Amino acid sequence: MRSPVVWLGALASALVLSSAAPARAEDLPAADHTQRDHVFVTILPLKVRPEVQHIRAGDAVGWLNYTNRIARVYFPKDVAKHMTCTTKGTFRINGDRLESASIQAQQFASLCSLAAGDYAYTVELRSGVSASGGGGVTSTLEGRIVAE
C-alpha cells in the first residue's frame, strides 16, 4: 500500500498538470472549468476503483495508474459530444473510440468536464514500455462514469 504522502503528491501533481495540460478535440465547445471539481478513478491490476464513479455534471475525471503496466482508457467516440474542454486533455478520437494517451505506471490521464449522462469505458493494461501503448494487452477492465 502506498503512503498517503505519495498518493497526495500524485493527486496534487495531477491537479496541477491537468489544468496546464495541452488540449483535446478541436470541435468541442470551450467553457471555463477552473472552478470545477476533479474526480479520480484508480486503475489497479484487477479492477478500477470505484467501478462506478458518480460525479456532478461538469466535473472533470482523471485516471491514476497504480499498476506496473501501461494503461489506456477507451470510450465510444460519441462521448466526445458530451465533453467541455478549455484546454487539450489527454484524450483524442481514434476511429470509433475516444482514447487516452498511454498512462505509464504512477501517471495519470484526465478527461474534460462531462455533461449529465452514463458513460461506460474500458481500460486496457499492456505489457511493454512503448509510448504508443506497445506490448500485448494483458487484461481489460470495465468501469462507468455517472454524471448527475
C-alpha positions as semicolon CSV with decimal commas, in nm:
position;residue;x (nm);y (nm);z (nm)
1;M;0,000;0,000;0,000
2;R;0,128;0,345;-0,090
3;S;0,187;0,601;0,179
4;P;-0,065;0,887;0,199
5;V;0,217;1,131;0,119
6;V;0,291;0,956;-0,214
7;W;-0,080;0,938;-0,303
8;L;-0,140;1,302;-0,211
9;G;0,168;1,406;-0,408
10;A;0,037;1,222;-0,716
11;L;-0,306;1,379;-0,670
12;A;-0,159;1,728;-0,634
13;S;0,056;1,674;-0,944
14;A;-0,248;1,551;-1,134
15;L;-0,446;1,861;-1,044
16;V;-0,164;2,094;-1,142
17;L;-0,083;1,909;-1,465
18;S;-0,448;1,864;-1,569
19;S;-0,503;2,239;-1,561
20;A;-0,187;2,301;-1,767
21;A;-0,215;2,001;-1,999
22;P;-0,223;2,053;-2,374
23;A;-0,583;2,035;-2,517
24;R;-0,826;1,780;-2,666
25;A;-1,056;1,759;-2,968
26;E;-1,078;2,081;-3,158
27;D;-1,451;2,055;-3,223
28;L;-1,552;2,063;-2,856
29;P;-1,712;2,374;-2,706
30;A;-1,490;2,563;-2,463
31;A;-1,603;2,662;-2,115
32;D;-1,427;2,777;-1,802
33;H;-1,399;2,478;-1,568
34;T;-1,138;2,622;-1,335
35;Q;-1,396;2,616;-1,057
36;R;-1,498;2,256;-1,134
37;D;-1,407;1,957;-0,923
38;H;-1,172;1,686;-1,040
39;V;-1,268;1,329;-0,954
40;F;-1,022;1,041;-0,983
41;V;-1,053;0,672;-1,064
42;T;-0,769;0,441;-0,958
43;I;-0,650;0,176;-1,204
44;L;-0,549;-0,136;-1,011
45;P;-0,416;-0,467;-1,153
46;L;-0,755;-0,643;-1,142
47;K;-1,012;-0,360;-1,141
48;V;-1,079;0,010;-1,143
49;R;-1,185;0,172;-0,817
50;P;-1,457;0,270;-0,795
51;E;-1,605;0,061;-1,076
52;V;-1,891;0,312;-1,097
53;Q;-1,779;0,669;-1,027
54;H;-2,063;0,912;-0,954
55;I;-1,984;1,276;-1,031
56;R;-2,166;1,604;-1,067
57;A;-2,231;1,711;-1,425
58;G;-1,944;1,940;-1,522
59;D;-1,682;1,764;-1,309
60;A;-1,359;1,654;-1,476
61;V;-1,240;1,293;-1,438
62;G;-0,885;1,156;-1,412
63;W;-0,741;0,805;-1,400
64;L;-0,437;0,725;-1,184
65;N;-0,242;0,415;-1,292
66;Y;-0,135;0,209;-0,989
67;T;-0,016;-0,092;-1,188
68;N;0,326;-0,177;-1,329
69;R;0,178;-0,190;-1,682
70;I;0,082;0,071;-1,940
71;A;-0,287;0,162;-1,924
72;R;-0,511;0,322;-2,184
73;V;-0,874;0,428;-2,126
74;Y;-1,132;0,397;-2,407
75;F;-1,482;0,539;-2,450
76;P;-1,713;0,518;-2,751
77;K;-1,640;0,811;-2,987
78;D;-1,978;0,978;-2,916
79;V;-1,874;1,059;-2,557
80;A;-1,671;1,348;-2,703
81;K;-2,001;1,525;-2,780
82;H;-2,074;1,538;-2,406
83;M;-1,740;1,692;-2,303
84;T;-1,649;2,054;-2,239
85;C;-1,281;2,145;-2,261
86;T;-1,086;2,466;-2,214
87;T;-0,753;2,303;-2,284
88;K;-0,649;1,988;-2,459
89;G;-0,675;1,689;-2,229
90;T;-0,502;1,356;-2,268
91;F;-0,781;1,202;-2,481
92;R;-0,825;1,203;-2,858
93;I;-1,060;1,049;-3,113
94;N;-0,913;0,747;-3,290
95;G;-1,152;0,576;-3,532
96;D;-1,470;0,484;-3,344
97;R;-1,315;0,539;-2,999
98;L;-1,220;0,826;-2,773
99;E;-0,892;0,715;-2,618
100;S;-0,646;0,838;-2,362
101;A;-0,276;0,868;-2,419
102;S;-0,075;0,582;-2,272
103;I;-0,073;0,608;-1,893
104;Q;0,257;0,485;-1,755
105;A;0,285;0,341;-1,402
106;Q;0,225;0,610;-1,137
107;Q;0,098;0,857;-1,402
108;F;-0,250;0,983;-1,488
109;A;-0,476;1,085;-1,775
110;S;-0,757;1,338;-1,748
111;L;-1,085;1,376;-1,932
112;C;-1,255;1,712;-1,972
113;S;-1,576;1,801;-1,789
114;L;-1,872;1,574;-1,866
115;A;-2,238;1,662;-1,918
116;A;-2,505;1,462;-1,733
117;G;-2,514;1,102;-1,853
118;D;-2,395;0,745;-1,804
119;Y;-2,061;0,668;-1,970
120;A;-1,916;0,315;-1,991
121;Y;-1,543;0,284;-2,054
122;T;-1,274;0,018;-2,091
123;V;-0,919;0,020;-1,956
124;E;-0,664;-0,193;-2,137
125;L;-0,349;-0,286;-1,949
126;R;-0,048;-0,367;-2,168
127;S;0,296;-0,507;-2,112
128;G;0,590;-0,321;-2,263
129;V;0,724;0,030;-2,240
130;S;0,621;0,190;-2,571
131;A;0,466;0,537;-2,551
132;S;0,219;0,425;-2,818
133;G;0,083;0,159;-2,583
134;G;0,300;-0,115;-2,734
135;G;0,309;-0,464;-2,598
136;G;0,024;-0,709;-2,582
137;V;-0,299;-0,644;-2,397
138;T;-0,265;-0,836;-2,070
139;S;-0,606;-0,752;-1,925
140;T;-0,917;-0,546;-1,985
141;L;-1,107;-0,367;-1,708
142;E;-1,455;-0,211;-1,725
143;G;-1,591;0,095;-1,550
144;R;-1,860;0,362;-1,567
145;I;-1,887;0,732;-1,501
146;V;-2,233;0,854;-1,397
147;A;-2,265;1,231;-1,418
148;E;-2,576;1,367;-1,246
